[in-house]
Amino acid sequence: MSSVRVWLGLRTLGAMRAPHSTAISAHRRDHHGAFDTAVGSGAEYVEIDVRRTGDGELVAHHDREVGGLPLARCTYERVRAAVDRPVPLLGDALDAIAGRALGHLDLKERGAEHETVELAMERLGEGRFVVTTRYSESIRLIKRDFPGVRTALSVGRGVWERGAVRDLSPLALVRACGADMVALNHRLARLGVLRQCARAGFPAMVWTVNAEPLMRRFLGDPRVAVLVTDHPGRALALRDEGR
């Protein structure tokens, strides 16, 4: 799928928006662990972080740990007992947004590619979600076996992480893995990587943008297809002001 078709597809999925507006992806759930606040914000996308528990369940959870315990070594029942907020199963999280928002599925680890995509196609419908991940191998698997699924390679590791310097020039890796888009950390976007991606024809998702001046900047940038934020309501209000 060409980057132009992907861009047009994103625009079609957000048909209620103005022709050149940037879509919003709600990054956080409410303090009860539910997705109602994110969906109710009016954001086009709701982000669901995907991890696997020690007994093989796919769950919606951002961090590697839950209640101080490694999630990958805990049974789902132990995960539920470790915290005072729900850690929903992926299927339940998808059901919570189905028909109400598009899915932004962020794979936090390798090994869940096929299950995640198959479940998303079943619960949300084909073309109703995008998959993001920092793992190029995961993108390759998805594009090989589900070529019609939109994907974005996440770029923007912490400066202390091995390989972070390569994130300043990510296009070779993006092309090699077959990603349709690039999901950029907002700091990298401001260092010229957004310009690189736009020149190469790759639409960008920019994360995680919470400061109002940065929201205004990226919402007004036609190179940004999706803005990811913890404050979707404020981003939507700023987008409406910009119109």
C-alpha positions as a Python dict, from the first residue, in 0.01 Angstrom:
ca = {
    (1, 'M'): (0, 0, 0),
    (2, 'S'): (148, 336, -97),
    (3, 'S'): (197, 611, 160),
    (4, 'V'): (-46, 829, -35),
    (5, 'R'): (-319, 565, -8),
    (6, 'V'): (-246, 526, 363),
    (7, 'W'): (-277, 901, 411),
    (8, 'L'): (-607, 904, 223),
    (9, 'G'): (-723, 605, 425),
    (10, 'L'): (-655, 789, 749),
    (11, 'R'): (-848, 1086, 618),
    (12, 'T'): (-1139, 864, 520),
    (13, 'L'): (-1147, 699, 863),
    (14, 'G'): (-1170, 1043, 1016),
    (15, 'A'): (-1442, 1160, 779),
    (16, 'M'): (-1607, 1380, 1042),
    (17, 'R'): (-1298, 1600, 1048),
    (18, 'A'): (-1209, 1887, 821),
    (19, 'P'): (-1023, 1776, 504),
    (20, 'H'): (-678, 1879, 628),
    (21, 'S'): (-711, 1841, 1004),
    (22, 'T'): (-496, 1616, 1220),
    (23, 'A'): (-661, 1319, 1392),
    (24, 'I'): (-635, 1282, 1771),
    (25, 'S'): (-540, 962, 1952),
    (26, 'A'): (-635, 948, 2322),
    (27, 'H'): (-339, 798, 2506),
    (28, 'R'): (-463, 739, 2860),
    (29, 'R'): (-760, 572, 3023),
    (30, 'D'): (-943, 719, 3320),
    (31, 'H'): (-834, 657, 3680),
    (32, 'H'): (-1075, 364, 3707),
    (33, 'G'): (-891, 187, 3427),
    (34, 'A'): (-1179, 217, 3181),
    (35, 'F'): (-1177, 356, 2829),
    (36, 'D'): (-1498, 557, 2865),
    (37, 'T'): (-1320, 888, 2917),
    (38, 'A'): (-1097, 836, 2614),
    (39, 'V'): (-1388, 737, 2392),
    (40, 'G'): (-1610, 1011, 2531),
    (41, 'S'): (-1350, 1278, 2454),
    (42, 'G'): (-1441, 1261, 2086),
    (43, 'A'): (-1091, 1163, 1977),
    (44, 'E'): (-1083, 969, 1651),
    (45, 'Y'): (-847, 705, 1795),
    (46, 'V'): (-809, 542, 2134),
    (47, 'E'): (-468, 397, 2211),
    (48, 'I'): (-453, 48, 2360),
    (49, 'D'): (-113, -73, 2481),
    (50, 'V'): (-77, -449, 2435),
    (51, 'R'): (124, -682, 2659),
    (52, 'R'): (109, -1051, 2753),
    (53, 'T'): (80, -1194, 3101),
    (54, 'G'): (277, -1492, 3225),
    (55, 'D'): (-13, -1727, 3155),
    (56, 'G'): (-54, -1603, 2797),
    (57, 'E'): (-337, -1351, 2822),
    (58, 'L'): (-317, -1035, 2610),
    (59, 'V'): (-399, -732, 2822),
    (60, 'A'): (-424, -356, 2782),
    (61, 'H'): (-143, -222, 3000),
    (62, 'H'): (131, 35, 2940),
    (63, 'D'): (410, -61, 3179),
    (64, 'R'): (623, -374, 3207),
    (65, 'E'): (523, -407, 3571),
    (66, 'V'): (195, -405, 3757),
    (67, 'G'): (189, -340, 4130),
    (68, 'G'): (568, -375, 4135),
    (69, 'L'): (554, -720, 3975),
    (70, 'P'): (679, -813, 3626),
    (71, 'L'): (362, -853, 3424),
    (72, 'A'): (523, -1117, 3200),
    (73, 'R'): (575, -1344, 3503),
    (74, 'C'): (231, -1305, 3656),
    (75, 'T'): (-90, -1489, 3586),
    (76, 'Y'): (-380, -1270, 3485),
    (77, 'E'): (-552, -1339, 3817),
    (78, 'R'): (-243, -1222, 4004),
    (79, 'V'): (-229, -911, 3787),
    (80, 'R'): (-590, -832, 3874),
    (81, 'A'): (-517, -877, 4244),
    (82, 'A'): (-202, -664, 4235),
    (83, 'V'): (-368, -331, 4154),
    (84, 'D'): (-683, -144, 4250),
    (85, 'R'): (-772, -54, 3891),
    (86, 'P'): (-879, -290, 3614),
    (87, 'V'): (-626, -432, 3372),
    (88, 'P'): (-865, -531, 3091),
    (89, 'L'): (-813, -819, 2857),
    (90, 'L'): (-738, -699, 2506),
    (91, 'G'): (-1068, -833, 2376),
    (92, 'D'): (-1263, -640, 2639),
    (93, 'A'): (-1069, -322, 2562),
    (94, 'L'): (-1147, -358, 2192),
    (95, 'D'): (-1514, -416, 2269),
    (96, 'A'): (-1516, -96, 2475),
    (97, 'I'): (-1421, 117, 2177),
    (98, 'A'): (-1584, -82, 1895),
    (99, 'G'): (-1812, 136, 1687),
    (100, 'R'): (-1718, 440, 1893),
    (101, 'A'): (-1357, 510, 1800),
    (102, 'L'): (-1077, 375, 1585),
    (103, 'G'): (-814, 156, 1747),
    (104, 'H'): (-454, 263, 1794),
    (105, 'L'): (-292, -62, 1905),
    (106, 'D'): (59, -20, 2041),
    (107, 'L'): (247, -350, 2069),
    (108, 'K'): (480, -314, 2366),
    (109, 'E'): (657, -644, 2307),
    (110, 'R'): (710, -902, 2039),
    (111, 'G'): (514, -1224, 1997),
    (112, 'A'): (157, -1089, 2001),
    (113, 'E'): (134, -970, 1642),
    (114, 'H'): (-102, -1228, 1493),
    (115, 'E'): (-335, -1256, 1791),
    (116, 'T'): (-365, -880, 1822),
    (117, 'V'): (-441, -820, 1456),
    (118, 'E'): (-685, -1109, 1429),
    (119, 'L'): (-871, -996, 1741),
    (120, 'A'): (-880, -636, 1620),
    (121, 'M'): (-1019, -739, 1283),
    (122, 'E'): (-1286, -945, 1457),
    (123, 'R'): (-1388, -685, 1718),
    (124, 'L'): (-1325, -355, 1537),
    (125, 'G'): (-1339, -449, 1172),
    (126, 'E'): (-1089, -433, 890),
    (127, 'G'): (-959, -82, 833),
    (128, 'R'): (-1073, 37, 1176),
    (129, 'F'): (-735, 34, 1348),
    (130, 'V'): (-365, 105, 1311),
    (131, 'V'): (-85, -95, 1476),
    (132, 'T'): (222, 80, 1611),
    (133, 'T'): (535, -74, 1761),
    (134, 'R'): (904, -3, 1803),
    (135, 'Y'): (991, -354, 1681),
    (136, 'S'): (1060, -361, 1307),
    (137, 'E'): (1038, -742, 1312),
    (138, 'S'): (677, -714, 1429),
    (139, 'I'): (595, -475, 1147),
    (140, 'R'): (746, -719, 895),
    (141, 'L'): (534, -1005, 1027),
    (142, 'I'): (215, -803, 1015),
    (143, 'K'): (275, -668, 665),
    (144, 'R'): (367, -1015, 541),
    (145, 'D'): (57, -1188, 677),
    (146, 'F'): (-189, -897, 691),
    (147, 'P'): (-76, -666, 410),
    (148, 'G'): (-388, -451, 431),
    (149, 'V'): (-338, -360, 798),
    (150, 'R'): (-200, -11, 854),
    (151, 'T'): (120, -2, 1057),
    (152, 'A'): (356, 259, 1195),
    (153, 'L'): (710, 204, 1319),
    (154, 'S'): (759, 388, 1650),
    (155, 'V'): (1078, 591, 1659),
    (156, 'G'): (1218, 783, 1953),
    (157, 'R'): (1393, 579, 2219),
    (158, 'G'): (1543, 734, 2530),
    (159, 'V'): (1889, 881, 2476),
    (160, 'W'): (2031, 620, 2714),
    (161, 'E'): (1909, 325, 2509),
    (162, 'R'): (2130, 140, 2266),
    (163, 'G'): (2061, 240, 1909),
    (164, 'A'): (1893, 569, 1996),
    (165, 'V'): (2123, 765, 1763),
    (166, 'R'): (1988, 569, 1465),
    (167, 'D'): (1645, 715, 1536),
    (168, 'L'): (1769, 1043, 1389),
    (169, 'S'): (1777, 874, 1046),
    (170, 'P'): (1505, 608, 1054),
    (171, 'L'): (1396, 594, 690),
    (172, 'A'): (1605, 292, 587),
    (173, 'L'): (1454, 86, 869),
    (174, 'V'): (1102, 213, 798),
    (175, 'R'): (1132, 112, 433),
    (176, 'A'): (1294, -223, 512),
    (177, 'C'): (1018, -335, 749),
    (178, 'G'): (738, -215, 521),
    (179, 'A'): (570, 26, 763),
    (180, 'D'): (304, 254, 616),
    (181, 'M'): (373, 540, 856),
    (182, 'V'): (618, 658, 1120),
    (183, 'A'): (520, 717, 1484),
    (184, 'L'): (759, 985, 1606),
    (185, 'N'): (845, 1102, 1954),
    (186, 'H'): (768, 1474, 1954),
    (187, 'R'): (1130, 1561, 2037),
    (188, 'L'): (1257, 1376, 1731),
    (189, 'A'): (988, 1536, 1519),
    (190, 'R'): (1125, 1878, 1612),
    (191, 'L'): (1481, 1773, 1529),
    (192, 'G'): (1408, 1734, 1160),
    (193, 'V'): (1292, 1372, 1151),
    (194, 'L'): (936, 1479, 1071),
    (195, 'R'): (1072, 1668, 771),
    (196, 'Q'): (1266, 1359, 656),
    (197, 'C'): (958, 1141, 676),
    (198, 'A'): (737, 1390, 494),
    (199, 'R'): (988, 1425, 210),
    (200, 'A'): (996, 1046, 177),
    (201, 'G'): (615, 1032, 162),
    (202, 'F'): (551, 877, 504),
    (203, 'P'): (262, 1022, 710),
    (204, 'A'): (351, 1075, 1076),
    (205, 'M'): (190, 1004, 1409),
    (206, 'V'): (352, 1225, 1675),
    (207, 'W'): (358, 1115, 2043),
    (208, 'T'): (301, 1198, 2328),
    (209, 'V'): (215, 1568, 2300),
    (210, 'N'): (74, 1725, 2617),
    (211, 'A'): (205, 2082, 2626),
    (212, 'E'): (-40, 2324, 2470),
    (213, 'P'): (217, 2514, 2258),
    (214, 'L'): (332, 2184, 2106),
    (215, 'M'): (-25, 2076, 2046),
    (216, 'R'): (-88, 2397, 1852),
    (217, 'R'): (231, 2349, 1655),
    (218, 'F'): (163, 1992, 1546),
    (219, 'L'): (-211, 2036, 1494),
    (220, 'G'): (-128, 2308, 1244),
    (221, 'D'): (130, 2096, 1062),
    (222, 'P'): (-11, 1916, 754),
    (223, 'R'): (268, 1659, 778),
    (224, 'V'): (115, 1521, 1101),
    (225, 'A'): (-161, 1269, 1037),
    (226, 'V'): (-227, 1179, 1403),
    (227, 'L'): (-140, 1355, 1728),
    (228, 'V'): (-118, 1130, 2036),
    (229, 'T'): (-193, 1297, 2368),
    (230, 'D'): (-298, 1236, 2727),
    (231, 'H'): (-532, 1534, 2694),
    (232, 'P'): (-754, 1464, 2394),
    (233, 'G'): (-1027, 1704, 2500),
    (234, 'R'): (-786, 1998, 2503),
    (235, 'A'): (-633, 1891, 2172),
    (236, 'L'): (-977, 1876, 2012),
    (237, 'A'): (-1062, 2223, 2143),
    (238, 'L'): (-738, 2362, 2000),
    (239, 'R'): (-805, 2193, 1669),
    (240, 'D'): (-1149, 2350, 1654),
    (241, 'E'): (-998, 2690, 1733),
    (242, 'G'): (-753, 2646, 1447),
    (243, 'R'): (-1037, 2595, 1204),
}
